[in-house]
Amino acid sequence: MRDRLEIDIWMRRQGLSVAKIQKRLGYSTHTGISNTLAGRENLRKVLRFLVNEGCPVKYLDLPEDMRRKILRPTSDIKHSKRDTESRDEQKNG
């Protein structure tokens, strides 16, 4: 369930409002944005904007398709050879 209260608090701290999001994303009305924030809709553009701005995903209750893309297990992340060597050096210290 989307946590509207925490999203509102986060938005205030960031200086964001529904009107500002509407303007930045180019929507003609605020309805879809408000419905998405309340969890009645899942406009991917709005959710992606919030995630990209740094809204904690735990507040957003993202749809499954977005959750898979954003919350990949760390074991799926490819590390460069340099990162691996650096970790090995720290272990062997």
Secondary structure as GFF3:
##gff-version 3
##sequence-region A 1 93
A	DSSP	alpha_helix	4	14	.	.	.	ID=ss1
A	DSSP	alpha_helix	18	25	.	.	.	ID=ss2
A	DSSP	alpha_helix	31	38	.	.	.	ID=ss3
A	DSSP	alpha_helix	44	53	.	.	.	ID=ss4
A	DSSP	alpha_helix	57	60	.	.	.	ID=ss5
A	DSSP	alpha_helix	64	70	.	.	.	ID=ss6
A	DSSP	three_ten_helix	74	76	.	.	.	ID=ss7
A	DSSP	alpha_helix	81	92	.	.	.	ID=ss8
###
